[in-house]
Amino acid sequence: MNRFIKTKVCFRNDDVNILTPELVSLTNILINRGISITHAVEPCNITVETIDWLKKMKEDLPNLIEIVQHGWDHSWHDKGEFGGKRLYEEQYIDLKCGKEIMEETFGIDFFPMLVVPCDCYNKDTIKAVSLLQYKVFSVHYNYRTSRRIFYNIGHLLGKGQLFGRHISNHLNYYPGTQMFEIDTSISFIKKYLGYNECEMNSVKEITRAFNVLKKQIPVVSFSLHHRLHNKKIHIDLFTSVLDELQMMNNVTFVNYEKIYQEYTKSH
Ligand SMILES: [Zn+2]
């Protein structure tokens, strides 16, 4: 990676449904620093209160708030909401309903990007997502060598999945589709201890991962789950990571739509 090119960083916050103090505080931490946050909304579960809050935030700070779709209702089927053996027709209906709600609710403020819950999907999900004309598909990129070798095999074969596992095509079109893929590569969560409880990675672990990633890819996206930043130690961790990132002079903060525009304009 050219050392003069700045690494682009974005933050995707998943599981947006009810309006909670954690949702508001995590958003405020980023926007108060002038950093954009991308909220992945569960269309079936978002409340009127959250819709009103998100719309107001977007109106006040259009460049710092981004609104995308996180599946339909976040329910568990065969494997996640969309993976395993779940049938095409069911997936298509859920995604279509979700996209229609997002469009009706947020209008042009909805950026048509789909985040599949739990990173699970199958080939029928891709068929449905492609037909529904999402611009961006967001899953996960893993920086480990073994996984990157696996990705390279998938790339040679032109596949989006191999043996049911995701092949990251980060910053490229998902094979056989018009959907651009922008994957997240860093999570704060180390281990779930319950729905609202988890052990998080340390600042050192997160910055170490970031430093490896920025040598591999020009866009590094963090995945956030606001409900888990529910105690001081987890809020402090988040602000410490932001301090570290903001101290690096070869880092710039963007949102997904800007990345999409930049990488697809010449295609
Ligand atoms: Zn989720």
py3Dmol code that shows the C-alpha trace and the ligand (Angstrom):
import py3Dmol

protein = """\
ATOM      1  CA  MET A   1       0.000   0.000   0.000  1.00  0.00           C
ATOM      2  CA  ASN A   2       1.372   3.444  -0.952  1.00  0.00           C
ATOM      3  CA  ARG A   3       2.329   5.110   2.322  1.00  0.00           C
ATOM      4  CA  PHE A   4       1.180   8.498   1.008  1.00  0.00           C
ATOM      5  CA  ILE A   5      -2.350   7.279   0.416  1.00  0.00           C
ATOM      6  CA  LYS A   6      -4.563   7.725   3.445  1.00  0.00           C
ATOM      7  CA  THR A   7      -6.420   4.735   4.801  1.00  0.00           C
ATOM      8  CA  LYS A   8     -10.156   5.357   4.719  1.00  0.00           C
ATOM      9  CA  VAL A   9     -12.077   4.375   7.836  1.00  0.00           C
ATOM     10  CA  CYS A  10     -15.802   3.986   8.331  1.00  0.00           C
ATOM     11  CA  PHE A  11     -18.081   2.803  11.134  1.00  0.00           C
ATOM     12  CA  ARG A  12     -21.126   0.558  10.622  1.00  0.00           C
ATOM     13  CA  ASN A  13     -23.471   0.280  13.605  1.00  0.00           C
ATOM     14  CA  ASP A  14     -25.770  -2.751  13.435  1.00  0.00           C
ATOM     15  CA  ASP A  15     -29.077  -3.754  15.041  1.00  0.00           C
ATOM     16  CA  VAL A  16     -30.796  -0.358  15.024  1.00  0.00           C
ATOM     17  CA  ASN A  17     -34.362  -0.909  16.264  1.00  0.00           C
ATOM     18  CA  ILE A  18     -35.533   0.823  19.461  1.00  0.00           C
ATOM     19  CA  LEU A  19     -34.225   4.205  20.648  1.00  0.00           C
ATOM     20  CA  THR A  20     -31.906   3.636  23.594  1.00  0.00           C
ATOM     21  CA  PRO A  21     -29.389   5.785  25.497  1.00  0.00           C
ATOM     22  CA  GLU A  22     -26.620   3.577  24.029  1.00  0.00           C
ATOM     23  CA  LEU A  23     -27.741   4.286  20.456  1.00  0.00           C
ATOM     24  CA  VAL A  24     -27.770   8.020  21.111  1.00  0.00           C
ATOM     25  CA  SER A  25     -24.486   8.113  23.042  1.00  0.00           C
ATOM     26  CA  LEU A  26     -22.495   6.023  20.533  1.00  0.00           C
ATOM     27  CA  THR A  27     -23.790   8.219  17.709  1.00  0.00           C
ATOM     28  CA  ASN A  28     -22.902  11.387  19.619  1.00  0.00           C
ATOM     29  CA  ILE A  29     -19.362  10.209  20.333  1.00  0.00           C
ATOM     30  CA  LEU A  30     -18.694   9.948  16.598  1.00  0.00           C
ATOM     31  CA  ILE A  31     -20.540  13.004  15.336  1.00  0.00           C
ATOM     32  CA  ASN A  32     -19.010  15.215  18.041  1.00  0.00           C
ATOM     33  CA  ARG A  33     -15.642  14.293  16.526  1.00  0.00           C
ATOM     34  CA  GLY A  34     -16.913  15.010  13.007  1.00  0.00           C
ATOM     35  CA  ILE A  35     -16.886  11.284  12.119  1.00  0.00           C
ATOM     36  CA  SER A  36     -19.702   9.660  10.154  1.00  0.00           C
ATOM     37  CA  ILE A  37     -21.723   6.724  11.510  1.00  0.00           C
ATOM     38  CA  THR A  38     -23.645   4.306   9.307  1.00  0.00           C
ATOM     39  CA  HIS A  39     -26.749   2.933  11.008  1.00  0.00           C
ATOM     40  CA  ALA A  40     -27.888  -0.502   9.809  1.00  0.00           C
ATOM     41  CA  VAL A  41     -31.635  -0.477  10.483  1.00  0.00           C
ATOM     42  CA  GLU A  42     -33.874  -3.514  11.078  1.00  0.00           C
ATOM     43  CA  PRO A  43     -36.890  -2.402   8.981  1.00  0.00           C
ATOM     44  CA  CYS A  44     -39.374  -4.681  10.737  1.00  0.00           C
ATOM     45  CA  ASN A  45     -38.309  -3.662  14.227  1.00  0.00           C
ATOM     46  CA  ILE A  46     -37.488   0.044  14.042  1.00  0.00           C
ATOM     47  CA  THR A  47     -39.829   2.146  16.184  1.00  0.00           C
ATOM     48  CA  VAL A  48     -41.471   5.472  15.304  1.00  0.00           C
ATOM     49  CA  GLU A  49     -39.357   7.098  18.011  1.00  0.00           C
ATOM     50  CA  THR A  50     -36.128   5.853  16.405  1.00  0.00           C
ATOM     51  CA  ILE A  51     -37.323   6.856  12.932  1.00  0.00           C
ATOM     52  CA  ASP A  52     -38.041  10.405  14.138  1.00  0.00           C
ATOM     53  CA  TRP A  53     -34.659  10.634  15.873  1.00  0.00           C
ATOM     54  CA  LEU A  54     -32.747   9.269  12.844  1.00  0.00           C
ATOM     55  CA  LYS A  55     -34.562  11.585  10.414  1.00  0.00           C
ATOM     56  CA  LYS A  56     -33.814  14.611  12.586  1.00  0.00           C
ATOM     57  CA  MET A  57     -30.148  13.597  12.914  1.00  0.00           C
ATOM     58  CA  LYS A  58     -29.867  13.091   9.148  1.00  0.00           C
ATOM     59  CA  GLU A  59     -31.504  16.448   8.482  1.00  0.00           C
ATOM     60  CA  ASP A  60     -29.155  18.245  10.877  1.00  0.00           C
ATOM     61  CA  LEU A  61     -25.971  16.376   9.920  1.00  0.00           C
ATOM     62  CA  PRO A  62     -26.431  14.884   6.442  1.00  0.00           C
ATOM     63  CA  ASN A  63     -22.738  14.080   6.004  1.00  0.00           C
ATOM     64  CA  LEU A  64     -22.304  12.392   9.373  1.00  0.00           C
ATOM     65  CA  ILE A  65     -25.360  10.107   9.424  1.00  0.00           C
ATOM     66  CA  GLU A  66     -25.896   7.320   6.915  1.00  0.00           C
ATOM     67  CA  ILE A  67     -28.904   4.970   6.874  1.00  0.00           C
ATOM     68  CA  VAL A  68     -28.738   1.438   5.415  1.00  0.00           C
ATOM     69  CA  GLN A  69     -30.712  -1.817   5.761  1.00  0.00           C
ATOM     70  CA  HIS A  70     -29.964  -4.684   8.145  1.00  0.00           C
ATOM     71  CA  GLY A  71     -32.023  -7.634   6.834  1.00  0.00           C
ATOM     72  CA  TRP A  72     -35.693  -7.636   7.727  1.00  0.00           C
ATOM     73  CA  ASP A  73     -36.510  -8.697  11.314  1.00  0.00           C
ATOM     74  CA  HIS A  74     -33.219 -10.193  12.560  1.00  0.00           C
ATOM     75  CA  SER A  75     -34.930 -13.478  13.370  1.00  0.00           C
ATOM     76  CA  TRP A  76     -33.001 -16.745  13.350  1.00  0.00           C
ATOM     77  CA  HIS A  77     -33.960 -19.275  10.697  1.00  0.00           C
ATOM     78  CA  ASP A  78     -31.805 -22.143   9.515  1.00  0.00           C
ATOM     79  CA  LYS A  79     -28.506 -20.282   9.903  1.00  0.00           C
ATOM     80  CA  GLY A  80     -28.827 -16.604  10.746  1.00  0.00           C
ATOM     81  CA  GLU A  81     -31.638 -14.698   9.067  1.00  0.00           C
ATOM     82  CA  PHE A  82     -30.671 -15.591   5.487  1.00  0.00           C
ATOM     83  CA  GLY A  83     -28.130 -18.402   5.498  1.00  0.00           C
ATOM     84  CA  GLY A  84     -28.319 -22.179   5.538  1.00  0.00           C
ATOM     85  CA  LYS A  85     -31.147 -23.814   3.631  1.00  0.00           C
ATOM     86  CA  ARG A  86     -33.574 -20.910   3.756  1.00  0.00           C
ATOM     87  CA  LEU A  87     -35.602 -20.774   0.546  1.00  0.00           C
ATOM     88  CA  TYR A  88     -35.317 -18.102  -2.128  1.00  0.00           C
ATOM     89  CA  GLU A  89     -39.001 -17.037  -2.089  1.00  0.00           C
ATOM     90  CA  GLU A  90     -38.990 -16.366   1.681  1.00  0.00           C
ATOM     91  CA  GLN A  91     -35.754 -14.432   1.516  1.00  0.00           C
ATOM     92  CA  TYR A  92     -36.917 -12.374  -1.450  1.00  0.00           C
ATOM     93  CA  ILE A  93     -40.175 -11.396   0.278  1.00  0.00           C
ATOM     94  CA  ASP A  94     -38.403 -10.384   3.517  1.00  0.00           C
ATOM     95  CA  LEU A  95     -35.775  -8.342   1.727  1.00  0.00           C
ATOM     96  CA  LYS A  96     -38.313  -6.712  -0.591  1.00  0.00           C
ATOM     97  CA  CYS A  97     -40.573  -5.726   2.347  1.00  0.00           C
ATOM     98  CA  GLY A  98     -37.544  -4.377   4.178  1.00  0.00           C
ATOM     99  CA  LYS A  99     -36.325  -2.348   1.239  1.00  0.00           C
ATOM    100  CA  GLU A 100     -39.792  -0.903   0.582  1.00  0.00           C
ATOM    101  CA  ILE A 101     -40.108   0.189   4.222  1.00  0.00           C
ATOM    102  CA  MET A 102     -36.656   1.782   4.127  1.00  0.00           C
ATOM    103  CA  GLU A 103     -37.514   3.658   0.918  1.00  0.00           C
ATOM    104  CA  GLU A 104     -40.942   4.785   2.147  1.00  0.00           C
ATOM    105  CA  THR A 105     -39.604   5.823   5.551  1.00  0.00           C
ATOM    106  CA  PHE A 106     -36.341   7.518   4.676  1.00  0.00           C
ATOM    107  CA  GLY A 107     -36.730   8.360   0.967  1.00  0.00           C
ATOM    108  CA  ILE A 108     -33.475   9.558  -0.593  1.00  0.00           C
ATOM    109  CA  ASP A 109     -31.796   9.437   2.815  1.00  0.00           C
ATOM    110  CA  PHE A 110     -31.751   5.647   2.570  1.00  0.00           C
ATOM    111  CA  PHE A 111     -28.552   4.415   0.934  1.00  0.00           C
ATOM    112  CA  PRO A 112     -29.381   1.032  -0.672  1.00  0.00           C
ATOM    113  CA  MET A 113     -26.797  -1.079   1.078  1.00  0.00           C
ATOM    114  CA  LEU A 114     -27.661  -4.410   2.638  1.00  0.00           C
ATOM    115  CA  VAL A 115     -25.980  -5.766   5.754  1.00  0.00           C
ATOM    116  CA  VAL A 116     -26.939  -9.408   6.291  1.00  0.00           C
ATOM    117  CA  PRO A 117     -27.422 -10.252   9.997  1.00  0.00           C
ATOM    118  CA  CYS A 118     -24.676 -12.439  11.515  1.00  0.00           C
ATOM    119  CA  ASP A 119     -22.827 -12.352   8.148  1.00  0.00           C
ATOM    120  CA  CYS A 120     -24.953 -15.334   7.021  1.00  0.00           C
ATOM    121  CA  TYR A 121     -26.319 -15.758   3.513  1.00  0.00           C
ATOM    122  CA  ASN A 122     -26.608 -18.365   0.753  1.00  0.00           C
ATOM    123  CA  LYS A 123     -26.714 -18.268  -3.048  1.00  0.00           C
ATOM    124  CA  ASP A 124     -30.455 -17.552  -3.005  1.00  0.00           C
ATOM    125  CA  THR A 125     -29.838 -14.463  -0.861  1.00  0.00           C
ATOM    126  CA  ILE A 126     -27.512 -13.186  -3.579  1.00  0.00           C
ATOM    127  CA  LYS A 127     -30.131 -13.907  -6.237  1.00  0.00           C
ATOM    128  CA  ALA A 128     -32.726 -11.911  -4.262  1.00  0.00           C
ATOM    129  CA  VAL A 129     -30.399  -9.072  -3.300  1.00  0.00           C
ATOM    130  CA  SER A 130     -29.211  -8.741  -6.868  1.00  0.00           C
ATOM    131  CA  LEU A 131     -32.764  -8.662  -8.239  1.00  0.00           C
ATOM    132  CA  LEU A 132     -33.705  -5.975  -5.697  1.00  0.00           C
ATOM    133  CA  GLN A 133     -30.841  -3.817  -6.994  1.00  0.00           C
ATOM    134  CA  TYR A 134     -28.991  -2.939  -3.826  1.00  0.00           C
ATOM    135  CA  LYS A 135     -25.906  -0.892  -4.639  1.00  0.00           C
ATOM    136  CA  VAL A 136     -23.748  -2.278  -1.838  1.00  0.00           C
ATOM    137  CA  PHE A 137     -23.528  -5.628  -0.068  1.00  0.00           C
ATOM    138  CA  SER A 138     -21.659  -5.668   3.239  1.00  0.00           C
ATOM    139  CA  VAL A 139     -20.297  -8.766   4.961  1.00  0.00           C
ATOM    140  CA  HIS A 140     -16.898  -9.427   6.542  1.00  0.00           C
ATOM    141  CA  TYR A 141     -13.199  -9.338   5.600  1.00  0.00           C
ATOM    142  CA  ASN A 142     -10.742 -11.347   7.701  1.00  0.00           C
ATOM    143  CA  TYR A 143      -7.085 -10.263   7.625  1.00  0.00           C
ATOM    144  CA  ARG A 144      -5.600 -13.626   8.671  1.00  0.00           C
ATOM    145  CA  THR A 145      -3.257 -15.284   6.154  1.00  0.00           C
ATOM    146  CA  SER A 146      -5.196 -18.568   5.988  1.00  0.00           C
ATOM    147  CA  ARG A 147      -8.406 -16.700   5.184  1.00  0.00           C
ATOM    148  CA  ARG A 148      -6.698 -14.505   2.594  1.00  0.00           C
ATOM    149  CA  ILE A 149      -5.402 -17.629   0.825  1.00  0.00           C
ATOM    150  CA  PHE A 150      -8.972 -18.947   0.874  1.00  0.00           C
ATOM    151  CA  TYR A 151     -10.173 -15.624  -0.584  1.00  0.00           C
ATOM    152  CA  ASN A 152      -7.544 -15.827  -3.342  1.00  0.00           C
ATOM    153  CA  ILE A 153      -8.726 -19.297  -4.344  1.00  0.00           C
ATOM    154  CA  GLY A 154     -12.281 -17.953  -4.459  1.00  0.00           C
ATOM    155  CA  HIS A 155     -11.179 -14.984  -6.574  1.00  0.00           C
ATOM    156  CA  LEU A 156      -9.431 -17.286  -9.063  1.00  0.00           C
ATOM    157  CA  LEU A 157     -12.644 -19.281  -9.344  1.00  0.00           C
ATOM    158  CA  GLY A 158     -14.782 -16.119  -9.505  1.00  0.00           C
ATOM    159  CA  LYS A 159     -16.819 -17.156  -6.452  1.00  0.00           C
ATOM    160  CA  GLY A 160     -18.563 -15.196  -3.700  1.00  0.00           C
ATOM    161  CA  GLN A 161     -18.779 -18.289  -1.487  1.00  0.00           C
ATOM    162  CA  LEU A 162     -16.870 -21.576  -1.282  1.00  0.00           C
ATOM    163  CA  PHE A 163     -18.152 -24.486   0.818  1.00  0.00           C
ATOM    164  CA  GLY A 164     -20.822 -22.135   2.138  1.00  0.00           C
ATOM    165  CA  ARG A 165     -18.230 -19.678   3.472  1.00  0.00           C
ATOM    166  CA  HIS A 166     -17.867 -16.062   2.447  1.00  0.00           C
ATOM    167  CA  ILE A 167     -15.117 -15.079   0.017  1.00  0.00           C
ATOM    168  CA  SER A 168     -14.499 -11.412   0.633  1.00  0.00           C
ATOM    169  CA  ASN A 169     -14.580  -9.371  -2.561  1.00  0.00           C
ATOM    170  CA  HIS A 170     -14.017  -6.202  -0.550  1.00  0.00           C
ATOM    171  CA  LEU A 171     -13.978  -3.126  -2.841  1.00  0.00           C
ATOM    172  CA  ASN A 172     -15.028  -5.164  -5.869  1.00  0.00           C
ATOM    173  CA  TYR A 173     -18.330  -6.291  -7.329  1.00  0.00           C
ATOM    174  CA  TYR A 174     -19.788  -9.436  -5.791  1.00  0.00           C
ATOM    175  CA  PRO A 175     -19.161 -12.112  -8.492  1.00  0.00           C
ATOM    176  CA  GLY A 176     -21.919 -12.314 -11.075  1.00  0.00           C
ATOM    177  CA  THR A 177     -23.771  -9.245  -9.786  1.00  0.00           C
ATOM    178  CA  GLN A 178     -23.899  -5.440 -10.054  1.00  0.00           C
ATOM    179  CA  MET A 179     -23.509  -5.128  -6.267  1.00  0.00           C
ATOM    180  CA  PHE A 180     -20.386  -3.525  -4.909  1.00  0.00           C
ATOM    181  CA  GLU A 181     -18.997  -5.163  -1.800  1.00  0.00           C
ATOM    182  CA  ILE A 182     -17.688  -3.182   1.178  1.00  0.00           C
ATOM    183  CA  ASP A 183     -16.877  -5.485   4.072  1.00  0.00           C
ATOM    184  CA  THR A 184     -16.191  -4.729   7.723  1.00  0.00           C
ATOM    185  CA  SER A 185     -12.921  -5.981   9.110  1.00  0.00           C
ATOM    186  CA  ILE A 186     -12.731  -5.000  12.780  1.00  0.00           C
ATOM    187  CA  SER A 187     -15.210  -5.773  15.535  1.00  0.00           C
ATOM    188  CA  PHE A 188     -14.984  -4.617  19.123  1.00  0.00           C
ATOM    189  CA  ILE A 189     -16.519  -7.894  20.294  1.00  0.00           C
ATOM    190  CA  LYS A 190     -14.158 -10.651  21.344  1.00  0.00           C
ATOM    191  CA  LYS A 191     -16.723 -13.006  22.860  1.00  0.00           C
ATOM    192  CA  TYR A 192     -20.472 -12.803  23.464  1.00  0.00           C
ATOM    193  CA  LEU A 193     -21.489 -13.477  27.064  1.00  0.00           C
ATOM    194  CA  GLY A 194     -25.213 -12.909  26.416  1.00  0.00           C
ATOM    195  CA  TYR A 195     -27.369 -10.736  24.146  1.00  0.00           C
ATOM    196  CA  ASN A 196     -26.387  -7.527  25.932  1.00  0.00           C
ATOM    197  CA  GLU A 197     -23.060  -8.634  27.367  1.00  0.00           C
ATOM    198  CA  CYS A 198     -19.703  -9.328  25.802  1.00  0.00           C
ATOM    199  CA  GLU A 199     -15.997  -9.307  26.314  1.00  0.00           C
ATOM    200  CA  MET A 200     -14.383  -6.728  24.044  1.00  0.00           C
ATOM    201  CA  ASN A 201     -10.974  -6.614  22.408  1.00  0.00           C
ATOM    202  CA  SER A 202      -8.494  -4.223  24.038  1.00  0.00           C
ATOM    203  CA  VAL A 203      -7.321  -0.946  22.498  1.00  0.00           C
ATOM    204  CA  LYS A 204      -3.978  -2.641  21.830  1.00  0.00           C
ATOM    205  CA  GLU A 205      -5.610  -5.588  20.044  1.00  0.00           C
ATOM    206  CA  ILE A 206      -7.803  -3.329  17.946  1.00  0.00           C
ATOM    207  CA  THR A 207      -4.995  -0.961  16.926  1.00  0.00           C
ATOM    208  CA  ARG A 208      -2.739  -3.945  16.156  1.00  0.00           C
ATOM    209  CA  ALA A 209      -5.426  -5.377  13.860  1.00  0.00           C
ATOM    210  CA  PHE A 210      -5.903  -1.961  12.278  1.00  0.00           C
ATOM    211  CA  ASN A 211      -2.192  -1.602  11.566  1.00  0.00           C
ATOM    212  CA  VAL A 212      -2.144  -5.017   9.852  1.00  0.00           C
ATOM    213  CA  LEU A 213      -5.267  -4.204   7.858  1.00  0.00           C
ATOM    214  CA  LYS A 214      -4.107  -0.843   6.592  1.00  0.00           C
ATOM    215  CA  LYS A 215      -1.179  -2.576   4.897  1.00  0.00           C
ATOM    216  CA  GLN A 216      -3.628  -4.926   3.132  1.00  0.00           C
ATOM    217  CA  ILE A 217      -6.663  -2.846   2.214  1.00  0.00           C
ATOM    218  CA  PRO A 218      -7.283   0.876   1.577  1.00  0.00           C
ATOM    219  CA  VAL A 219     -10.671   0.962   3.323  1.00  0.00           C
ATOM    220  CA  VAL A 220     -11.009  -0.403   6.853  1.00  0.00           C
ATOM    221  CA  SER A 221     -14.507  -0.600   8.271  1.00  0.00           C
ATOM    222  CA  PHE A 222     -15.365  -1.143  11.934  1.00  0.00           C
ATOM    223  CA  SER A 223     -18.543  -2.925  12.975  1.00  0.00           C
ATOM    224  CA  LEU A 224     -20.284  -1.564  16.046  1.00  0.00           C
ATOM    225  CA  HIS A 225     -23.171  -2.827  18.155  1.00  0.00           C
ATOM    226  CA  HIS A 226     -24.368   0.132  20.213  1.00  0.00           C
ATOM    227  CA  ARG A 227     -26.256  -2.030  22.748  1.00  0.00           C
ATOM    228  CA  LEU A 228     -22.954  -3.565  23.887  1.00  0.00           C
ATOM    229  CA  HIS A 229     -21.381  -0.179  24.623  1.00  0.00           C
ATOM    230  CA  ASN A 230     -23.574  -0.118  27.705  1.00  0.00           C
ATOM    231  CA  LYS A 231     -20.992   0.417  30.419  1.00  0.00           C
ATOM    232  CA  LYS A 232     -18.262   2.953  31.060  1.00  0.00           C
ATOM    233  CA  ILE A 233     -15.426   0.566  30.287  1.00  0.00           C
ATOM    234  CA  HIS A 234     -16.852  -0.160  26.815  1.00  0.00           C
ATOM    235  CA  ILE A 235     -17.476   3.512  26.090  1.00  0.00           C
ATOM    236  CA  ASP A 236     -13.958   4.390  27.229  1.00  0.00           C
ATOM    237  CA  LEU A 237     -12.586   1.642  24.993  1.00  0.00           C
ATOM    238  CA  PHE A 238     -14.402   3.117  22.012  1.00  0.00           C
ATOM    239  CA  THR A 239     -13.166   6.666  22.664  1.00  0.00           C
ATOM    240  CA  SER A 240      -9.607   5.412  23.231  1.00  0.00           C
ATOM    241  CA  VAL A 241      -9.644   3.621  19.857  1.00  0.00           C
ATOM    242  CA  LEU A 242     -10.941   6.812  18.221  1.00  0.00           C
ATOM    243  CA  ASP A 243      -8.166   8.809  19.929  1.00  0.00           C
ATOM    244  CA  GLU A 244      -5.601   6.392  18.501  1.00  0.00           C
ATOM    245  CA  LEU A 245      -7.085   6.586  15.000  1.00  0.00           C
ATOM    246  CA  GLN A 246      -7.384  10.369  15.054  1.00  0.00           C
ATOM    247  CA  MET A 247      -3.747  10.678  16.106  1.00  0.00           C
ATOM    248  CA  MET A 248      -2.642   8.800  12.972  1.00  0.00           C
ATOM    249  CA  ASN A 249      -2.008  11.311  10.199  1.00  0.00           C
ATOM    250  CA  ASN A 250      -2.514   8.804   7.375  1.00  0.00           C
ATOM    251  CA  VAL A 251      -6.143   8.066   8.248  1.00  0.00           C
ATOM    252  CA  THR A 252      -9.297   9.738   6.968  1.00  0.00           C
ATOM    253  CA  PHE A 253     -12.934   9.092   7.906  1.00  0.00           C
ATOM    254  CA  VAL A 254     -15.639   8.493   5.302  1.00  0.00           C
ATOM    255  CA  ASN A 255     -19.021   6.821   4.861  1.00  0.00           C
ATOM    256  CA  TYR A 256     -20.059   3.901   2.646  1.00  0.00           C
ATOM    257  CA  GLU A 257     -21.726   5.984  -0.044  1.00  0.00           C
ATOM    258  CA  LYS A 258     -18.537   7.993  -0.582  1.00  0.00           C
ATOM    259  CA  ILE A 259     -16.517   4.784  -0.913  1.00  0.00           C
ATOM    260  CA  TYR A 260     -19.086   3.393  -3.348  1.00  0.00           C
ATOM    261  CA  GLN A 261     -18.963   6.578  -5.448  1.00  0.00           C
ATOM    262  CA  GLU A 262     -15.204   6.711  -5.471  1.00  0.00           C
ATOM    263  CA  TYR A 263     -14.658   3.079  -6.443  1.00  0.00           C
ATOM    264  CA  THR A 264     -17.435   2.728  -8.985  1.00  0.00           C
ATOM    265  CA  LYS A 265     -17.154   6.044 -10.847  1.00  0.00           C
ATOM    266  CA  SER A 266     -14.667   4.713 -13.408  1.00  0.00           C
ATOM    267  CA  HIS A 267     -16.548   1.462 -14.059  1.00  0.00           C
TER     268      HIS A 267
END
"""
ligand_1 = """\
1
ZN
Zn -27.274 -7.821 13.528
"""
view = py3Dmol.view(width=600, height=400)
view.addModel(protein, "pdb")
view.setStyle({"model": 0}, {"cartoon": {"style": "trace"}})
view.addModel(ligand_1, "xyz")
view.setStyle({"model": 1}, {"stick": {}})
view.zoomTo()
view.show()
